[in-house]
Amino acid sequence: MNANTSLLSTASQPAVLAVSVAHTRPSVRYTSSQLHPSATEIDRCRHDIHARMPQVAIGALHQFLYDLFAEDDLVKAYFLHVGAATEAGHAPTMPLDLSERAADRAGQYGGLMHRHERELAAVAAFVQSCCYYWCARQQALGGHLVPVAVSPRTYRSRIAVAQRELLQEPLRQLRRSHPELGSTLAQVLGMNCDGDVDPQQVARIQAALGTAQMQVH
C-alpha cells in the first residue's frame, strides 16, 4: 500500500462508520420470497436499479454500473430492507433508496471542480455501501434476525472479502476501457490499484462521499 492509498483509506473511514450503524439496528423479518426472489423479480429489480442509478454522460462509468449489477445477489441485496420500523411507524429502509439519495447529494457537493468529478462522486456514492448490503443479506440468509456479535476485525474482514468479490472485476474492466477513471474510482472506494491518480481530486470526491453519507444516514 503506498502513501496515497493509506491517506485515502483513512479519509473514507467516516463514511464506512456511517453505513455500519444502519446494520446494528434490529433486523426485520423476511419472507422466503424476499430472500429468494424469482428470476422474473430479479430482472424487474435490476431494471429498477438501472433506472435509478446515476445517469452519467461518461459511457465507461455507465458500463461499470451495468457490470457491477449483473451480479444477481447484489441486485437482491439492494432490495432487502435494512433496519427496523420505528416507533413513529416509519418503514425499514431499502438500500436502493439510500444509495440513490447518497448519489444525488454526492454529485451536488460544492467542493467538486469538474463535471467528471461529479459523475465519479455520484457513481461512487451509489456503490460505496454495496459490500455492507451484500453482507447484510448473507446474514439474513443465515437466519439471524438480530445482528450477530462479531469482533471489529472479523467484521472488517467480511467486508473486505465482499468488496473484492463485488468490485474487483467491474473495476478491472473500467480500468481497461478508461485507465484514469478506473484508477481514480478504485482509490476513492479504498481499493488498491497500480494506476497514477490525482490525490487532490480523490480527496475532493471522498469528501463528497463523506458528506453525502452523513446526510443520508
C-alpha positions as CSV (number, residue, x, y, z in Angstrom):
1,M,0.0,0.0,0.0
2,N,1.5,3.3,-1.0
3,A,1.2,6.6,0.9
4,N,-1.6,7.9,-1.2
5,T,-3.6,4.7,-0.7
6,S,-3.1,4.9,3.1
7,L,-4.3,8.5,3.1
8,L,-7.3,7.8,1.1
9,S,-8.3,4.8,3.1
10,T,-8.2,6.9,6.2
11,A,-10.3,9.6,4.5
12,S,-13.0,7.1,3.7
13,Q,-13.5,5.8,7.2
14,P,-16.2,8.3,8.3
15,A,-18.5,7.0,5.5
16,V,-17.7,3.4,6.5
17,L,-18.8,4.1,10.0
18,A,-21.9,5.9,8.9
19,V,-23.0,2.9,6.9
20,S,-22.2,0.3,9.5
21,V,-24.6,2.0,12.0
22,A,-27.5,1.0,9.9
23,H,-26.7,-2.6,10.4
24,T,-26.6,-2.5,14.2
25,R,-30.3,-2.0,14.5
26,P,-32.7,-4.9,14.9
27,S,-33.3,-6.7,11.7
28,V,-36.7,-7.0,10.1
29,R,-38.3,-10.4,9.5
30,Y,-38.0,-11.5,5.9
31,T,-40.3,-13.8,3.9
32,S,-38.9,-16.5,1.6
33,S,-39.9,-14.6,-1.5
34,Q,-37.9,-11.6,-0.2
35,L,-34.8,-13.7,0.4
36,H,-35.2,-15.8,-2.7
37,P,-37.0,-13.8,-5.4
38,S,-37.8,-15.4,-8.7
39,A,-35.8,-14.8,-11.8
40,T,-38.5,-12.5,-13.1
41,E,-38.5,-10.5,-10.0
42,I,-34.7,-10.2,-10.1
43,D,-34.9,-8.9,-13.7
44,R,-37.6,-6.3,-12.6
45,C,-35.4,-5.2,-9.7
46,R,-32.3,-4.9,-11.9
47,H,-34.3,-2.8,-14.4
48,D,-35.3,-0.5,-11.4
49,I,-31.7,-0.2,-10.4
50,H,-30.7,0.8,-14.0
51,A,-33.5,3.4,-14.0
52,R,-32.4,4.9,-10.6
53,M,-28.7,4.7,-10.8
54,P,-26.7,7.9,-11.7
55,Q,-27.4,8.8,-15.3
56,V,-23.9,9.7,-16.3
57,A,-22.6,11.0,-19.6
58,I,-19.3,9.0,-19.4
59,G,-20.0,5.7,-21.1
60,A,-17.3,3.8,-19.2
61,L,-18.9,4.7,-15.8
62,H,-22.3,3.7,-17.1
63,Q,-20.9,0.3,-18.2
64,F,-19.2,-0.1,-14.8
65,L,-22.6,0.1,-13.1
66,Y,-24.1,-2.4,-15.5
67,D,-21.2,-4.8,-15.0
68,L,-21.5,-4.5,-11.2
69,F,-25.2,-5.1,-11.1
70,A,-25.0,-8.1,-13.4
71,E,-24.5,-9.9,-10.1
72,D,-27.9,-11.3,-9.1
73,D,-27.0,-11.5,-5.3
74,L,-26.1,-7.8,-5.3
75,V,-29.4,-6.9,-7.0
76,K,-31.2,-8.9,-4.3
77,A,-29.3,-7.1,-1.6
78,Y,-30.2,-3.6,-2.8
79,F,-33.9,-4.5,-2.3
80,L,-33.7,-6.2,1.1
81,H,-34.8,-3.7,3.7
82,V,-32.4,-2.8,6.5
83,G,-33.1,-1.5,10.0
84,A,-36.4,-1.9,11.8
85,A,-39.7,0.0,11.8
86,T,-39.5,3.0,14.2
87,E,-41.9,3.9,17.0
88,A,-43.2,6.6,14.7
89,G,-44.2,3.9,12.2
90,H,-41.6,4.6,9.6
91,A,-40.8,1.5,7.5
92,P,-37.4,0.0,7.3
93,T,-35.1,1.5,4.7
94,M,-34.3,-0.1,1.3
95,P,-30.7,0.1,0.3
96,L,-31.6,1.3,-3.2
97,D,-33.3,4.3,-1.7
98,L,-30.2,5.1,0.5
99,S,-27.9,4.7,-2.5
100,E,-29.9,6.9,-4.8
101,R,-30.1,9.7,-2.2
102,A,-26.3,9.4,-1.5
103,A,-25.5,9.6,-5.2
104,D,-27.7,12.7,-5.6
105,R,-26.0,14.5,-2.7
106,A,-22.5,13.5,-3.6
107,G,-22.9,14.7,-7.2
108,Q,-24.1,18.1,-5.9
109,Y,-21.2,18.6,-3.5
110,G,-19.8,22.1,-3.8
111,G,-16.2,21.2,-3.5
112,L,-16.1,19.3,-6.8
113,M,-14.4,21.2,-9.5
114,H,-15.2,19.3,-12.8
115,R,-18.2,17.5,-14.3
116,H,-16.3,14.2,-14.4
117,E,-15.7,14.5,-10.7
118,R,-19.4,15.0,-10.1
119,E,-20.1,11.9,-12.1
120,L,-17.4,9.9,-10.3
121,A,-18.8,11.0,-7.0
122,A,-22.3,10.1,-7.8
123,V,-21.3,6.6,-9.1
124,A,-19.0,6.0,-6.1
125,A,-21.8,7.0,-3.6
126,F,-24.2,4.7,-5.3
127,V,-22.0,1.7,-4.9
128,Q,-19.9,2.6,-1.8
129,S,-22.1,0.6,0.5
130,C,-22.7,-2.4,-1.7
131,C,-20.5,-4.7,0.3
132,Y,-22.4,-3.8,3.5
133,Y,-25.7,-4.5,1.9
134,W,-24.4,-7.8,0.5
135,C,-23.2,-8.9,3.9
136,A,-26.5,-7.9,5.5
137,R,-28.3,-10.2,3.1
138,Q,-25.8,-13.0,3.8
139,Q,-26.6,-12.6,7.5
140,A,-30.3,-12.7,6.8
141,L,-29.8,-15.9,4.7
142,G,-28.1,-17.4,7.7
143,G,-31.3,-17.0,9.7
144,H,-30.1,-14.3,12.1
145,L,-33.0,-12.0,12.9
146,V,-30.8,-9.8,15.1
147,P,-27.1,-8.8,14.4
148,V,-24.6,-11.5,15.5
149,A,-21.9,-10.2,17.7
150,V,-18.5,-10.3,15.9
151,S,-15.2,-8.6,16.6
152,P,-14.4,-5.5,14.6
153,R,-11.6,-7.4,12.9
154,T,-13.9,-10.1,11.8
155,Y,-16.5,-7.6,10.6
156,R,-13.8,-5.7,8.6
157,S,-12.6,-9.0,7.1
158,R,-16.1,-9.9,5.9
159,I,-16.5,-6.5,4.3
160,A,-13.1,-6.7,2.6
161,V,-13.9,-10.1,1.2
162,A,-17.2,-8.8,-0.1
163,Q,-15.5,-5.8,-1.6
164,R,-13.1,-7.9,-3.5
165,E,-15.8,-10.2,-4.8
166,L,-18.1,-7.5,-5.9
167,L,-15.9,-4.7,-7.1
168,Q,-12.6,-6.1,-8.3
169,E,-13.8,-7.4,-11.7
170,P,-16.0,-4.4,-12.7
171,L,-13.2,-2.0,-11.7
172,R,-10.7,-4.0,-13.7
173,Q,-13.0,-3.7,-16.8
174,L,-13.3,0.0,-16.1
175,R,-9.5,0.5,-15.9
176,R,-9.1,-1.4,-19.1
177,S,-11.5,0.9,-21.0
178,H,-10.6,4.1,-19.2
179,P,-7.5,3.7,-17.1
180,E,-7.6,7.2,-15.4
181,L,-11.3,6.9,-14.4
182,G,-10.8,3.3,-13.2
183,S,-7.8,4.0,-11.1
184,T,-9.4,7.1,-9.6
185,L,-12.7,5.3,-8.7
186,A,-10.7,2.4,-7.2
187,Q,-8.8,4.8,-5.0
188,V,-12.0,6.6,-4.0
189,L,-13.5,3.3,-2.9
190,G,-10.4,2.2,-1.0
191,M,-9.2,-0.4,-3.4
192,N,-5.6,-0.8,-4.2
193,C,-4.6,-0.1,-7.8
194,D,-1.4,0.4,-9.8
195,G,-2.5,3.5,-11.8
196,D,-1.5,7.0,-11.2
197,V,-4.2,9.3,-9.7
198,D,-4.5,12.9,-8.6
199,P,-4.6,12.7,-4.8
200,Q,-6.3,16.1,-4.5
201,Q,-9.0,15.0,-6.9
202,V,-9.5,11.8,-5.0
203,A,-9.7,13.7,-1.7
204,R,-12.4,16.0,-3.1
205,I,-14.5,13.1,-4.3
206,Q,-14.1,11.3,-1.0
207,A,-15.2,14.5,0.8
208,A,-18.3,14.5,-1.3
209,L,-19.0,10.9,-0.3
210,G,-18.5,11.5,3.4
211,T,-20.8,14.5,3.3
212,A,-23.4,12.6,1.4
213,Q,-23.3,9.6,3.7
214,M,-23.7,11.8,6.8
215,Q,-26.8,13.5,5.3
216,V,-28.4,10.2,4.2
217,H,-27.7,8.2,7.4
